[in-house]
Amino acid sequence: MTAARKLMRDAPEMLTDLFDTASAAARRAGLNDEEADTMALEIIDTLTEAWAGQQLYFGKGARMRLRQRDLAIYQDFTGDNHAELAAKYKVSKVWVYAVLRRVNYEINSEAQQSLL
């Protein structure tokens, strides 16, 4: 058990869950156990310093998840696989066309803005 993990033994449940999540993500990114737990503890320290004593609400992140799905549809598009994408992402073919059009517009708009 790392020193950082020992410090978290008496932490509130939400902080413990956040610590475990951050540590696991750091390990997946290639850090060893000690480095991952140290990074997770730094995240916990930063957040508790900034947000201690406040009530927090975590939304479901529906918009974020839809945006991720739309980007995945766009990235998986090969030029003629509309029906396949509709089946894979459980949306209609018409919706796939709309997503491709919208994401393409957003990407082109961002590219135009970066040129200015």
Salt bridges, closest charged atoms under 4 A:
ASP20 OD1 - ARG5 NH1 2.96
ASP33 OD1 - ARG27 NE 2.77
ASP37 OD1 - ARG5 NH2 2.99
ASP37 OD1 - ARG27 NH2 3.38
ASP70 OD1 - ARG69 NH2 2.81
ASP70 OD2 - ARG102 NH2 2.43
ASP76 OD2 - LYS88 NZ 2.91
GLU106 OE1 - ARG67 NH1 3.01
